[in-house]
């Protein structure tokens, strides 16, 4: 059984992460919390994004979910998602970066298992798998976070209305 999102679920998560990526790139995110991939951004003056940006509330909510469910569990997945959505890097560009820093590892070959450096094609497949797995892992926590926030707003509104009538 393969764990995959439906097309609609994938689009929903991707849309929010695209908005979060643009929001992060505008400098709204705390620079001290950004990993080594984006340190070069600290030297650049934040600019207005040409991409659509989410609100600060949405950006902070998405950022908190990403840090809790992704960064604390899998640092490599966090780097890939950050590069893909914030730095707007393509899968091949991320794979090229990972290929450049990769070390030989045990891989299956025709001659049996051997230590060798993965090819760029292997790295590209792995990057694509990491992105898809990360989106799968983030879908439900993001849904819960957005739904929880809406429920809190409804409760707060009802409490405010009740206080107004007393």
N, CA and C atoms as a LAMMPS dump frame, in Angstrom:
ITEM: TIMESTEP
0
ITEM: NUMBER OF ATOMS
498
ITEM: BOX BOUNDS ff ff ff
-5.0000000000000000e+02 5.0000000000000000e+02
-5.0000000000000000e+02 5.0000000000000000e+02
-5.0000000000000000e+02 5.0000000000000000e+02
ITEM: ATOMS id mol type element x y z
1 1 1 N 0.846 -1.184 0
2 1 2 C 0 0 0
3 1 3 C 0.887 1.243 0
4 2 1 N 0.657 2.091 -0.957
5 2 2 C 1.435 3.312 -1.074
6 2 3 C 0.665 4.456 -0.425
7 3 1 N 1.346 5.209 0.41
8 3 2 C 0.71 6.332 1.085
9 3 3 C 0.859 7.573 0.219
10 4 1 N -0.242 7.984 -0.387
11 4 2 C -0.229 9.158 -1.257
12 4 3 C -1.458 10.008 -0.988
13 5 1 N -1.318 11.28 -1.263
14 5 2 C -2.45 12.195 -1.168
15 5 3 C -3.259 12.126 -2.452
16 6 1 N -4.543 12.429 -2.359
17 6 2 C -5.333 12.575 -3.574
18 6 3 C -4.886 13.859 -4.271
19 7 1 N -5.322 14.029 -5.488
20 7 2 C -4.943 15.225 -6.248
21 7 3 C -5.405 16.497 -5.527
22 8 1 N -6.632 16.486 -5.012
23 8 2 C -7.16 17.661 -4.302
24 8 3 C -6.384 17.942 -3.019
25 9 1 N -6.06 16.89 -2.272
26 9 2 C -5.288 17.065 -1.044
27 9 3 C -3.904 17.617 -1.357
28 10 1 N -3.276 17.074 -2.397
29 10 2 C -1.943 17.532 -2.801
30 10 3 C -1.985 19.012 -3.182
31 11 1 N -2.994 19.393 -3.958
32 11 2 C -3.118 20.797 -4.367
33 11 3 C -3.342 21.705 -3.167
34 12 1 N -4.143 21.257 -2.201
35 12 2 C -4.428 22.071 -1.024
36 12 3 C -3.154 22.336 -0.225
37 13 1 N -2.386 21.268 0.066
38 13 2 C -1.145 21.424 0.832
39 13 3 C -0.145 22.251 0.037
40 14 1 N 0.001 21.943 -1.249
41 14 2 C 0.956 22.658 -2.095
42 14 3 C 0.63 24.151 -2.147
43 15 1 N -0.647 24.482 -2.274
44 15 2 C -1.067 25.888 -2.326
45 15 3 C -0.668 26.618 -1.047
46 16 1 N -0.931 26.022 0.115
47 16 2 C -0.587 26.667 1.378
48 16 3 C 0.917 26.782 1.556
49 17 1 N 1.658 25.757 1.139
50 17 2 C 3.113 25.82 1.28
51 17 3 C 3.725 26.831 0.309
52 18 1 N 3.121 27.001 -0.869
53 18 2 C 3.585 28.045 -1.792
54 18 3 C 3.393 29.428 -1.158
55 19 1 N 2.234 29.642 -0.557
56 19 2 C 1.968 30.924 0.11
57 19 3 C 2.914 31.128 1.286
58 20 1 N 3.133 30.065 2.07
59 20 2 C 4.066 30.136 3.2
60 20 3 C 5.482 30.426 2.711
61 21 1 N 5.89 29.795 1.61
62 21 2 C 7.231 30.015 1.067
63 21 3 C 7.447 31.468 0.676
64 22 1 N 6.457 32.059 0.019
65 22 2 C 6.562 33.471 -0.36
66 22 3 C 6.564 34.353 0.885
67 23 1 N 5.736 34.004 1.867
68 23 2 C 5.688 34.754 3.128
69 23 3 C 7.04 34.699 3.826
70 24 1 N 7.64 33.524 3.886
71 24 2 C 8.949 33.359 4.529
72 24 3 C 10.019 34.158 3.805
73 25 1 N 9.934 34.183 2.491
74 25 2 C 10.946 34.856 1.686
75 25 3 C 10.897 36.371 1.859
76 26 1 N 9.758 36.903 2.267
77 26 2 C 9.651 38.351 2.442
78 26 3 C 10.335 38.828 3.71
79 27 1 N 10.853 37.901 4.507
80 27 2 C 11.564 38.287 5.716
81 27 3 C 10.694 38.307 6.945
82 28 1 N 9.473 37.802 6.857
83 28 2 C 8.571 37.789 8.009
84 28 3 C 8.989 36.737 9.032
85 29 1 N 9.689 35.718 8.572
86 29 2 C 10.119 34.643 9.463
87 29 3 C 11.381 35.09 10.191
88 30 1 N 11.566 34.626 11.393
89 30 2 C 12.741 34.964 12.193
90 30 3 C 13.98 34.34 11.564
91 31 1 N 14.925 35.167 11.155
92 31 2 C 16.124 34.686 10.465
93 31 3 C 16.951 33.726 11.311
94 32 1 N 16.898 33.859 12.623
95 32 2 C 17.683 32.974 13.488
96 32 3 C 17.17 31.539 13.415
97 33 1 N 15.919 31.351 13.015
98 33 2 C 15.332 30.019 12.988
99 33 3 C 15.553 29.307 11.657
100 34 1 N 16.123 29.985 10.675
101 34 2 C 16.288 29.407 9.344
102 34 3 C 17.567 28.592 9.286
103 35 1 N 17.513 27.435 8.61
104 35 2 C 18.679 26.557 8.545
105 35 3 C 19.72 27.068 7.555
106 36 1 N 20.771 26.288 7.387
107 36 2 C 21.926 26.733 6.609
108 36 3 C 21.63 26.978 5.137
109 37 1 N 20.612 26.379 4.572
110 37 2 C 20.302 26.603 3.162
111 37 3 C 19.978 28.065 2.91
112 38 1 N 19.263 28.694 3.83
113 38 2 C 18.776 30.047 3.61
114 38 3 C 19.608 31.118 4.285
115 39 1 N 20.759 30.791 4.816
116 39 2 C 21.566 31.814 5.485
117 39 3 C 21.981 32.926 4.523
118 40 1 N 22.138 32.576 3.257
119 40 2 C 22.494 33.61 2.292
120 40 3 C 21.403 34.668 2.18
121 41 1 N 20.158 34.295 2.499
122 41 2 C 19.057 35.255 2.424
123 41 3 C 19.189 36.345 3.48
124 42 1 N 19.905 36.068 4.562
125 42 2 C 20.063 37.048 5.636
126 42 3 C 20.851 38.259 5.172
127 43 1 N 21.687 38.082 4.151
128 43 2 C 22.494 39.19 3.65
129 43 3 C 21.733 40.03 2.629
130 44 1 N 20.625 39.519 2.15
131 44 2 C 19.839 40.219 1.14
132 44 3 C 18.712 40.98 1.822
133 45 1 N 18.468 42.178 1.367
134 45 2 C 17.381 42.987 1.91
135 45 3 C 16.043 42.352 1.526
136 46 1 N 15.126 42.156 2.474
137 46 2 C 13.824 41.581 2.132
138 46 3 C 13.112 42.448 1.097
139 47 1 N 12.495 41.78 0.131
140 47 2 C 11.818 42.481 -0.948
141 47 3 C 10.352 42.086 -0.967
142 48 1 N 9.579 42.864 -1.696
143 48 2 C 8.198 42.477 -1.914
144 48 3 C 8.197 41.255 -2.822
145 49 1 N 7.413 40.295 -2.476
146 49 2 C 7.363 39.062 -3.237
147 49 3 C 6.506 39.247 -4.476
148 50 1 N 6.948 38.632 -5.574
149 50 2 C 6.135 38.657 -6.78
150 50 3 C 5.123 37.513 -6.736
151 51 1 N 5.287 36.625 -5.771
152 51 2 C 4.36 35.509 -5.594
153 51 3 C 3.282 35.908 -4.594
154 52 1 N 2.12 35.281 -4.67
155 52 2 C 1.094 35.543 -3.651
156 52 3 C 1.603 35.13 -2.272
157 53 1 N 1.241 35.899 -1.259
158 53 2 C 1.734 35.685 0.101
159 53 3 C 0.545 35.472 1.032
160 54 1 N 0.71 34.583 2.005
161 54 2 C -0.345 34.366 2.996
162 54 3 C -0.265 35.449 4.075
163 55 1 N -1.266 35.514 4.907
164 55 2 C -1.268 36.484 6.006
165 55 3 C -0.235 36.071 7.051
166 56 1 N 0.109 36.996 7.927
167 56 2 C 1.066 36.687 8.994
168 56 3 C 0.541 35.58 9.905
169 57 1 N -0.755 35.605 10.207
170 57 2 C -1.336 34.558 11.057
171 57 3 C -1.212 33.186 10.405
172 58 1 N -1.566 33.121 9.106
173 58 2 C -1.448 31.849 8.386
174 58 3 C 0.009 31.416 8.29
175 59 1 N 0.894 32.359 7.985
176 59 2 C 2.314 32.041 7.857
177 59 3 C 2.901 31.5 9.142
178 60 1 N 2.567 32.127 10.257
179 60 2 C 3.091 31.651 11.544
180 60 3 C 2.501 30.291 11.919
181 61 1 N 1.227 30.073 11.58
182 61 2 C 0.593 28.788 11.859
183 61 3 C 1.253 27.675 11.039
184 62 1 N 1.418 27.906 9.743
185 62 2 C 2.053 26.913 8.869
186 62 3 C 3.486 26.673 9.315
187 63 1 N 4.195 27.742 9.642
188 63 2 C 5.584 27.62 10.083
189 63 3 C 5.682 26.769 11.352
190 64 1 N 4.771 26.98 12.281
191 64 2 C 4.783 26.196 13.526
192 64 3 C 4.521 24.716 13.246
193 65 1 N 3.579 24.43 12.347
194 65 2 C 3.284 23.035 11.992
195 65 3 C 4.493 22.397 11.321
196 66 1 N 5.115 23.12 10.389
197 66 2 C 6.292 22.585 9.694
198 66 3 C 7.426 22.296 10.664
199 67 1 N 7.674 23.197 11.562
200 67 2 C 8.77 23.002 12.522
201 67 3 C 8.482 21.825 13.454
202 68 1 N 7.248 21.713 13.894
203 68 2 C 6.906 20.64 14.835
204 68 3 C 6.877 19.271 14.158
205 69 1 N 6.246 19.178 12.996
206 69 2 C 6.033 17.879 12.363
207 69 3 C 7.093 17.506 11.337
208 70 1 N 7.96 18.43 10.958
209 70 2 C 8.944 18.096 9.932
210 70 3 C 10.366 18.351 10.395
211 71 1 N 10.65 19.584 10.793
212 71 2 C 12.035 19.927 11.138
213 71 3 C 12.541 19.129 12.328
214 72 1 N 11.722 18.949 13.333
215 72 2 C 12.172 18.229 14.528
216 72 3 C 12.315 16.73 14.282
217 73 1 N 11.72 16.221 13.206
218 73 2 C 11.755 14.786 12.923
219 73 3 C 12.773 14.438 11.845
220 74 1 N 12.804 15.203 10.754
221 74 2 C 13.682 14.883 9.625
222 74 3 C 14.292 16.169 9.068
223 75 1 N 15.517 16.437 9.455
224 75 2 C 16.209 17.67 9.046
225 75 3 C 16.37 17.746 7.524
226 76 1 N 16.652 16.61 6.876
227 76 2 C 16.814 16.619 5.42
228 76 3 C 15.5 16.976 4.728
229 77 1 N 14.393 16.41 5.198
230 77 2 C 13.091 16.738 4.611
231 77 3 C 12.798 18.227 4.788
232 78 1 N 13.142 18.776 5.949
233 78 2 C 12.957 20.212 6.192
234 78 3 C 13.762 21.029 5.185
235 79 1 N 15.018 20.647 4.954
236 79 2 C 15.861 21.375 3.997
237 79 3 C 15.274 21.323 2.59
238 80 1 N 14.802 20.143 2.202
239 80 2 C 14.232 19.987 0.857
240 80 3 C 12.972 20.837 0.718
241 81 1 N 12.075 20.771 1.694
242 81 2 C 10.835 21.559 1.641
243 81 3 C 11.155 23.051 1.655
244 82 1 N 12.114 23.454 2.483
245 82 2 C 12.498 24.862 2.55
246 82 3 C 13.054 25.33 1.205
247 83 1 N 13.953 24.546 0.621
248 83 2 C 14.539 24.912 -0.67
249 83 3 C 13.469 24.956 -1.758
250 84 1 N 12.548 24.012 -1.726
251 84 2 C 11.522 23.914 -2.765
252 84 3 C 10.497 25.043 -2.674
253 85 1 N 10.025 25.33 -1.47
254 85 2 C 8.948 26.31 -1.325
255 85 3 C 9.428 27.726 -1.013
256 86 1 N 10.455 27.885 -0.223
257 86 2 C 10.909 29.232 0.132
258 86 3 C 11.882 29.764 -0.914
259 87 1 N 12.903 28.975 -1.217
260 87 2 C 13.91 29.412 -2.189
261 87 3 C 13.437 29.207 -3.62
262 88 1 N 12.297 28.527 -3.789
263 88 2 C 11.694 28.301 -5.096
264 88 3 C 12.624 27.507 -6.019
265 89 1 N 13.389 26.587 -5.45
266 89 2 C 14.301 25.755 -6.232
267 89 3 C 13.534 24.589 -6.845
268 90 1 N 13.972 24.179 -8.026
269 90 2 C 13.345 23.035 -8.684
270 90 3 C 13.856 21.74 -8.068
271 91 1 N 13.164 20.648 -8.371
272 91 2 C 13.593 19.34 -7.864
273 91 3 C 14.996 19.009 -8.351
274 92 1 N 15.289 19.307 -9.61
275 92 2 C 16.606 18.981 -10.165
276 92 3 C 17.695 19.829 -9.519
277 93 1 N 17.38 21.065 -9.2
278 93 2 C 18.372 21.926 -8.549
279 93 3 C 18.683 21.426 -7.133
280 94 1 N 17.65 21.022 -6.416
281 94 2 C 17.856 20.465 -5.077
282 94 3 C 18.646 19.164 -5.176
283 95 1 N 18.288 18.331 -6.16
284 95 2 C 19 17.066 -6.355
285 95 3 C 20.463 17.322 -6.703
286 96 1 N 20.729 18.331 -7.51
287 96 2 C 22.116 18.669 -7.865
288 96 3 C 22.895 19.096 -6.632
289 97 1 N 22.267 19.891 -5.778
290 97 2 C 22.918 20.322 -4.541
291 97 3 C 23.206 19.119 -3.647
292 98 1 N 22.209 18.233 -3.494
293 98 2 C 22.416 17.057 -2.656
294 98 3 C 23.458 16.119 -3.263
295 99 1 N 23.479 16.029 -4.587
296 99 2 C 24.475 15.182 -5.258
297 99 3 C 25.876 15.72 -5.011
298 100 1 N 26.02 17.025 -5.03
299 100 2 C 27.339 17.641 -4.83
300 100 3 C 27.885 17.375 -3.427
301 101 1 N 27.022 17.276 -2.446
302 101 2 C 27.482 17.07 -1.066
303 101 3 C 27.339 15.62 -0.599
304 102 1 N 26.855 14.752 -1.482
305 102 2 C 26.63 13.361 -1.071
306 102 3 C 27.941 12.603 -0.922
307 103 1 N 27.888 11.608 -0.082
308 103 2 C 29.035 10.736 0.157
309 103 3 C 28.662 9.333 -0.315
310 104 1 N 29.656 8.506 -0.61
311 104 2 C 29.334 7.125 -1.015
312 104 3 C 28.515 6.414 0.06
313 105 1 N 27.588 5.587 -0.39
314 105 2 C 26.755 4.819 0.523
315 105 3 C 26.493 3.444 -0.078
316 106 1 N 26.026 2.548 0.73
317 106 2 C 25.773 1.189 0.283
318 106 3 C 24.581 1.188 -0.664
319 107 1 N 24.819 0.716 -1.894
320 107 2 C 23.77 0.702 -2.913
321 107 3 C 23.775 -0.645 -3.622
322 108 1 N 22.603 -1.042 -4.099
323 108 2 C 22.501 -2.278 -4.865
324 108 3 C 23.041 -2.025 -6.271
325 109 1 N 23.889 -2.908 -6.722
326 109 2 C 24.419 -2.837 -8.086
327 109 3 C 24.329 -4.226 -8.702
328 110 1 N 24.657 -4.325 -9.988
329 110 2 C 24.653 -5.636 -10.643
330 110 3 C 25.675 -6.574 -10.014
331 111 1 N 26.736 -5.999 -9.492
332 111 2 C 27.799 -6.802 -8.877
333 111 3 C 27.527 -7.061 -7.394
334 112 1 N 26.344 -6.735 -6.929
335 112 2 C 26.019 -6.896 -5.514
336 112 3 C 26.016 -5.55 -4.816
337 113 1 N 25.902 -5.572 -3.52
338 113 2 C 25.893 -4.329 -2.754
339 113 3 C 27.297 -3.745 -2.69
340 114 1 N 27.4 -2.467 -3.054
341 114 2 C 28.689 -1.778 -3.037
342 114 3 C 28.493 -0.353 -2.533
343 115 1 N 29.598 0.204 -2.01
344 115 2 C 29.575 1.612 -1.627
345 115 3 C 29.866 2.435 -2.867
346 116 1 N 28.947 3.301 -3.203
347 116 2 C 29.17 4.21 -4.323
348 116 3 C 28.337 5.468 -4.127
349 117 1 N 28.706 6.474 -4.849
350 117 2 C 28.004 7.755 -4.785
351 117 3 C 26.748 7.669 -5.655
352 118 1 N 25.595 8.098 -5.129
353 118 2 C 24.364 8.007 -5.927
354 118 3 C 24.422 8.921 -7.149
355 119 1 N 23.748 8.5 -8.201
356 119 2 C 23.703 9.309 -9.422
357 119 3 C 22.749 10.484 -9.228
358 120 1 N 22.807 11.424 -10.136
359 120 2 C 21.909 12.581 -10.085
360 120 3 C 20.459 12.125 -10.261
361 121 1 N 20.241 11.085 -11.074
362 121 2 C 18.881 10.546 -11.264
363 121 3 C 18.338 9.964 -9.965
364 122 1 N 19.183 9.236 -9.249
365 122 2 C 18.778 8.679 -7.957
366 122 3 C 18.441 9.799 -6.991
367 123 1 N 19.28 10.825 -6.965
368 123 2 C 19.032 11.956 -6.063
369 123 3 C 17.723 12.656 -6.422
370 124 1 N 17.448 12.787 -7.719
371 124 2 C 16.215 13.445 -8.143
372 124 3 C 14.988 12.641 -7.703
373 125 1 N 15.045 11.316 -7.861
374 125 2 C 13.941 10.466 -7.399
375 125 3 C 13.759 10.596 -5.889
376 126 1 N 14.874 10.632 -5.164
377 126 2 C 14.802 10.755 -3.705
378 126 3 C 14.212 12.098 -3.283
379 127 1 N 14.583 13.17 -3.981
380 127 2 C 14.029 14.498 -3.673
381 127 3 C 12.523 14.493 -3.909
382 128 1 N 12.103 13.925 -5.032
383 128 2 C 10.668 13.856 -5.333
384 128 3 C 9.935 13.036 -4.267
385 129 1 N 10.532 11.922 -3.856
386 129 2 C 9.931 11.089 -2.808
387 129 3 C 9.86 11.833 -1.472
388 130 1 N 10.907 12.582 -1.145
389 130 2 C 10.923 13.348 0.11
390 130 3 C 9.832 14.414 0.091
391 131 1 N 9.676 15.105 -1.03
392 131 2 C 8.634 16.137 -1.131
393 131 3 C 7.257 15.506 -0.962
394 132 1 N 6.996 14.415 -1.686
395 132 2 C 5.682 13.761 -1.594
396 132 3 C 5.418 13.198 -0.201
397 133 1 N 6.417 12.585 0.401
398 133 2 C 6.249 12.041 1.753
399 133 3 C 6.012 13.166 2.761
400 134 1 N 6.725 14.273 2.591
401 134 2 C 6.552 15.414 3.499
402 134 3 C 5.156 16.003 3.376
403 135 1 N 4.672 16.14 2.147
404 135 2 C 3.322 16.669 1.952
405 135 3 C 2.29 15.736 2.577
406 136 1 N 2.506 14.428 2.424
407 136 2 C 1.598 13.454 3.026
408 136 3 C 1.584 13.603 4.549
409 137 1 N 2.763 13.742 5.131
410 137 2 C 2.873 13.867 6.592
411 137 3 C 2.323 15.19 7.111
412 138 1 N 2.359 16.228 6.287
413 138 2 C 1.921 17.553 6.73
414 138 3 C 0.438 17.811 6.502
415 139 1 N -0.199 17.033 5.623
416 139 2 C -1.587 17.31 5.253
417 139 3 C -2.516 17.346 6.471
418 140 1 N -2.54 16.262 7.241
419 140 2 C -3.476 16.194 8.369
420 140 3 C -3.15 17.203 9.468
421 141 1 N -1.868 17.365 9.856
422 141 2 C -1.579 18.394 10.87
423 141 3 C -1.971 19.809 10.424
424 142 1 N -1.776 20.122 9.136
425 142 2 C -2.187 21.445 8.641
426 142 3 C -3.707 21.579 8.673
427 143 1 N -4.406 20.523 8.243
428 143 2 C -5.876 20.538 8.298
429 143 3 C -6.345 20.777 9.735
430 144 1 N -5.758 20.024 10.662
431 144 2 C -6.144 20.159 12.075
432 144 3 C -5.846 21.556 12.602
433 145 1 N -4.697 22.106 12.222
434 145 2 C -4.318 23.439 12.695
435 145 3 C -5.29 24.494 12.179
436 146 1 N -5.62 24.425 10.886
437 146 2 C -6.55 25.407 10.33
438 146 3 C -7.954 25.221 10.905
439 147 1 N -8.409 23.975 11.032
440 147 2 C -9.736 23.723 11.609
441 147 3 C -9.787 24.127 13.073
442 148 1 N -8.727 23.842 13.816
443 148 2 C -8.665 24.23 15.223
444 148 3 C -8.718 25.728 15.396
445 149 1 N -8.027 26.426 14.518
446 149 2 C -8.038 27.885 14.589
447 149 3 C -9.434 28.422 14.297
448 150 1 N -10.124 27.835 13.335
449 150 2 C -11.486 28.27 13.014
450 150 3 C -12.426 27.996 14.187
451 151 1 N -12.271 26.837 14.827
452 151 2 C -13.114 26.516 15.985
453 151 3 C -12.875 27.497 17.126
454 152 1 N -11.62 27.881 17.34
455 152 2 C -11.299 28.856 18.387
456 152 3 C -11.965 30.192 18.071
457 153 1 N -11.931 30.595 16.793
458 153 2 C -12.579 31.854 16.402
459 153 3 C -14.085 31.792 16.657
460 154 1 N -14.71 30.642 16.322
461 154 2 C -16.154 30.503 16.529
462 154 3 C -16.5 30.574 18.01
463 155 1 N -15.735 29.881 18.843
464 155 2 C -15.979 29.895 20.285
465 155 3 C -15.796 31.308 20.828
466 156 1 N -14.732 31.976 20.405
467 156 2 C -14.476 33.339 20.876
468 156 3 C -15.603 34.275 20.448
469 157 1 N -16.105 34.09 19.232
470 157 2 C -17.187 34.936 18.742
471 157 3 C -18.46 34.675 19.552
472 158 1 N -18.749 33.403 19.828
473 158 2 C -19.938 33.058 20.616
474 158 3 C -19.836 33.596 22.034
475 159 1 N -18.668 33.495 22.64
476 159 2 C -18.468 34.023 23.993
477 159 3 C -18.664 35.531 23.984
478 160 1 N -18.138 36.196 22.953
479 160 2 C -18.287 37.649 22.836
480 160 3 C -19.764 38.014 22.692
481 161 1 N -20.506 37.26 21.876
482 161 2 C -21.935 37.526 21.694
483 161 3 C -22.706 37.306 22.99
484 162 1 N -22.37 36.247 23.724
485 162 2 C -23.05 35.981 24.992
486 162 3 C -22.789 37.097 25.993
487 163 1 N -21.568 37.596 26.029
488 163 2 C -21.236 38.679 26.95
489 163 3 C -21.964 39.961 26.57
490 164 1 N -22.191 40.157 25.275
491 164 2 C -22.869 41.362 24.819
492 164 3 C -24.337 41.362 25.244
493 165 1 N -24.957 40.164 25.336
494 165 2 C -26.368 40.083 25.7
495 165 3 C -26.594 40.106 27.205
496 166 1 N -25.571 39.954 28.009
497 166 2 C -25.751 39.924 29.463
498 166 3 C -25.759 41.302 30.051
